[in-house]
Amino acid sequence: GELLAAQQPFVQRELDLPVPVRESNDVSRGAFLFHRVLERAGIELSAGTDAAIGELRAYHDAENIWEVVPAEVPEVLAGLRGRELRLVVVSNANGTLERMLERTGLLGFFDHVLDSAVVGVEKPDPRIFEIALERSGAEPETTVHVGDLYQVDVVGARAAGLGAVLVDVAGLYPDADCPRVRSLRELPGLLEDAALGASRR
C-alpha cells in the first residue's frame, strides 16, 4: 500500500500537462493513474492485474477509493473553521464524494460539497468554481482554491478569478508560478501571507 501511494504524486505529475488535461476527463485520467502507479511500483501488468484494477474501479464507482485521510487534515480543517472561514469542497468525483466525506469524518468541516458528477461540470472548467462561489456567497477576490494538480486546480481556479495554492507533497513543481505547500500544515500560515494575492494571475 505504501509503495503504491508513494508513486501517486509522480504519476499525477505525468498527467498534469495542458494537452492531456484538455483532451481527457477525470475518469480517463483515473484509469491511466491506476496502471502507471502499478508500473512505477514494478508490478508487471497482466490479465490478473487488469482484473484487479477492474475490481478496484468497481469499488471506486460504488464507494470512492480516495478515503485515506492524512493525520494533519482534520487538525488543519478544524483550525480553519476556528477562524470562521467558509470551507467548500470542489472535487472531480463520481457522485459518491459526500458519502465518502461522511464516512471519513470530514463532512462536518465543510459548508458545501461540489461533486463534479452531481453538478455536471468538472475542473478545470471555471463554471464549477463559479457554482461554488454562488452557493457559498463568497467573492472570487477573497477566495483561495487548494489542490494538487496545476492544470486542473490552479488553472481552473484562476480562470474563475480565484487565488490558488498547489499542494506539492513530493516537490515536483519547483517552477510553479503559484504558492506551494508540501503539507496542509503549511496552509494556515500561507493564508496569512498578503502575498497570496499574487497567485491570482
Secondary structure per residue as TSV (DSSP state, phi and psi in degrees):
chain	resnum	aa	ss	phi	psi
A	1	G	-	360.0	-47.7
A	2	E	H	-66.4	-36.8
A	3	L	H	-62.3	-43.9
A	4	L	H	-68.1	-42.2
A	5	A	H	-61.8	-34.7
A	6	A	H	-66.6	-25.2
A	7	Q	H	-82.2	-20.3
A	8	Q	H	-56.8	-47.9
A	9	P	H	-59.8	-35.1
A	10	F	H	-69.0	-38.7
A	11	V	H	-70.6	-41.2
A	12	Q	H	-58.0	-39.2
A	13	R	H	-66.0	-36.0
A	14	E	H	-60.3	-36.8
A	15	L	H	-80.2	-22.2
A	16	D	-	-84.3	67.3
A	17	L	S	-131.3	151.7
A	18	P	H	-54.9	-48.5
A	19	V	H	-68.2	-49.4
A	20	P	H	-56.8	-39.5
A	21	V	H	-68.2	-42.8
A	22	R	H	-64.7	-34.5
A	23	E	T	-101.5	17.4
A	24	S	-	-139.4	-178.7
A	25	N	-	-135.1	179.4
A	26	D	H	-62.1	-35.7
A	27	V	H	-66.7	-47.3
A	28	S	H	-68.2	-36.1
A	29	R	H	-65.8	-35.5
A	30	G	H	-63.8	-40.6
A	31	A	H	-63.0	-42.8
A	32	F	H	-62.4	-42.5
A	33	L	H	-60.3	-45.5
A	34	F	H	-57.5	-47.6
A	35	H	H	-67.2	-43.8
A	36	R	H	-70.2	-34.0
A	37	V	H	-60.5	-44.2
A	38	L	H	-64.5	-43.2
A	39	E	H	-60.0	-47.1
A	40	R	H	-65.5	-28.0
A	41	A	T	-81.2	0.0
A	42	G	T	82.4	18.0
A	43	I	-	-92.3	123.2
A	44	E	-	-71.5	128.9
A	45	L	-	-78.3	137.7
A	46	S	-	-154.4	-177.1
A	47	A	H	-61.0	-34.5
A	48	G	H	-66.4	-43.6
A	49	T	H	-69.4	-34.4
A	50	D	H	-61.8	-40.4
A	51	A	H	-65.5	-40.1
A	52	A	H	-65.3	-40.3
A	53	I	H	-64.2	-37.5
A	54	G	H	-61.1	-41.2
A	55	E	H	-66.3	-40.6
A	56	L	H	-62.3	-42.1
A	57	R	H	-61.8	-43.0
A	58	A	H	-63.6	-40.9
A	59	Y	H	-64.1	-43.3
A	60	H	H	-61.2	-42.1
A	61	D	H	-61.6	-31.9
A	62	A	H	-88.9	-37.9
A	63	E	H	-124.6	-19.3
A	64	N	-	79.5	108.2
A	65	I	S	-73.8	-20.7
A	66	W	-	-80.9	79.3
A	67	E	-	-131.6	9.0
A	68	V	-	-84.8	121.1
A	69	V	-	-104.8	112.4
A	70	P	-	-56.1	146.8
A	71	A	T	-57.6	-32.3
A	72	E	H	-77.0	-14.5
A	73	V	H	-63.8	-53.2
A	74	P	H	-60.2	-37.8
A	75	E	H	-61.8	-46.8
A	76	V	H	-67.9	-43.7
A	77	L	H	-61.9	-40.6
A	78	A	H	-62.8	-40.4
A	79	G	H	-64.2	-40.4
A	80	L	H	-67.9	-39.6
A	81	R	H	-62.4	-34.7
A	82	G	H	-64.2	-20.5
A	83	R	T	-87.8	3.9
A	84	E	T	63.2	34.3
A	85	L	-	-83.5	148.4
A	86	R	-	-85.0	128.1
A	87	L	-	-114.2	129.3
A	88	V	E	-131.7	135.8
A	89	V	E	-93.6	127.8
A	90	V	E	-122.7	106.1
A	91	S	E	-134.3	139.5
A	92	N	-	-77.8	107.4
A	93	A	-	-139.1	-168.6
A	94	N	-	-126.0	24.0
A	95	G	S	93.6	-4.8
A	96	T	-	-111.7	7.0
A	97	L	H	-60.7	-47.4
A	98	E	H	-61.9	-40.6
A	99	R	H	-63.6	-40.1
A	100	M	H	-65.0	-42.5
A	101	L	H	-64.1	-36.8
A	102	E	H	-66.2	-43.8
A	103	R	H	-62.6	-34.2
A	104	T	T	-92.0	2.8
A	105	G	T	79.7	15.8
A	106	L	-	-102.1	-15.7
A	107	L	G	-57.2	-39.1
A	108	G	G	-65.1	-14.7
A	109	F	G	-77.2	-16.5
A	110	F	-	-109.9	143.1
A	111	D	S	-80.3	-34.3
A	112	H	E	-146.7	150.2
A	113	V	E	-128.5	120.6
A	114	L	E	-110.4	113.3
A	115	D	E	-102.6	121.1
A	116	S	H	-56.8	-33.7
A	117	A	H	-67.6	-25.3
A	118	V	H	-86.1	-43.3
A	119	V	H	-83.9	-15.1
A	120	G	T	87.4	13.0
A	121	V	-	-150.7	145.0
A	122	E	-	-125.9	156.7
A	123	K	T	-59.7	143.3
A	124	P	T	-90.8	12.1
A	125	D	S	-58.4	122.9
A	126	P	H	-62.4	-17.7
A	127	R	H	-62.0	-32.2
A	128	I	H	-69.5	-33.4
A	129	F	H	-71.0	-36.8
A	130	E	H	-65.2	-37.6
A	131	I	H	-63.6	-41.4
A	132	A	H	-62.3	-42.2
A	133	L	H	-62.3	-43.5
A	134	E	H	-62.9	-45.3
A	135	R	H	-68.4	-34.5
A	136	S	H	-89.8	-12.1
A	137	G	T	71.6	20.9
A	138	A	-	-91.4	161.7
A	139	E	-	-104.5	142.6
A	140	P	G	-59.2	-33.8
A	141	E	G	-65.7	-22.8
A	142	T	G	-114.0	20.3
A	143	T	-	-120.5	138.1
A	144	V	E	-125.7	131.6
A	145	H	E	-100.2	136.5
A	146	V	E	-117.7	123.2
A	147	G	E	-155.9	172.1
A	148	D	S	-110.7	8.3
A	149	L	-	-124.8	120.6
A	150	Y	I	-61.4	-52.5
A	151	Q	I	-69.3	-25.2
A	152	V	I	-91.6	-50.0
A	153	D	I	-87.9	-52.9
A	154	V	I	-70.1	-49.2
A	155	V	H	-62.0	-44.0
A	156	G	H	-63.8	-45.7
A	157	A	H	-63.4	-43.8
A	158	R	H	-63.4	-36.1
A	159	A	H	-63.1	-24.4
A	160	A	T	-96.5	4.4
A	161	G	T	87.5	10.9
A	162	L	-	-91.5	159.5
A	163	G	E	-75.9	166.2
A	164	A	E	-146.9	140.3
A	165	V	E	-123.6	133.9
A	166	L	E	-100.3	125.1
A	167	V	E	-86.1	111.3
A	168	D	-	-122.2	74.8
A	169	V	T	-62.7	-30.1
A	170	A	T	-102.4	5.8
A	171	G	-	65.0	41.0
A	172	L	-	-96.1	-0.6
A	173	Y	-	-123.8	56.6
A	174	P	T	-63.3	-24.0
A	175	D	T	-101.9	10.5
A	176	A	-	-61.6	139.5
A	177	D	S	-92.7	39.9
A	178	C	S	-148.1	162.0
A	179	P	-	-60.7	143.4
A	180	R	E	-127.4	148.2
A	181	V	E	-129.2	144.9
A	182	R	S	-86.8	-21.1
A	183	S	S	-147.4	151.6
A	184	L	G	-61.6	-20.8
A	185	R	G	-61.0	-24.2
A	186	E	G	-81.4	-13.8
A	187	L	H	-65.6	-46.9
A	188	P	H	-56.7	-42.1
A	189	G	H	-65.0	-37.8
A	190	L	H	-65.7	-37.6
A	191	L	H	-66.1	-20.7
A	192	E	T	-78.9	-15.9
A	193	D	-	-80.4	119.5
A	194	A	G	-62.4	-21.0
A	195	A	G	-70.1	-9.1
A	196	L	G	-59.5	-27.6
A	197	G	G	-58.7	-22.9
A	198	A	G	-65.8	-15.9
A	199	S	G	-75.9	-6.1
A	200	R	-	-93.0	48.3
A	201	R	-	-78.0	360.0
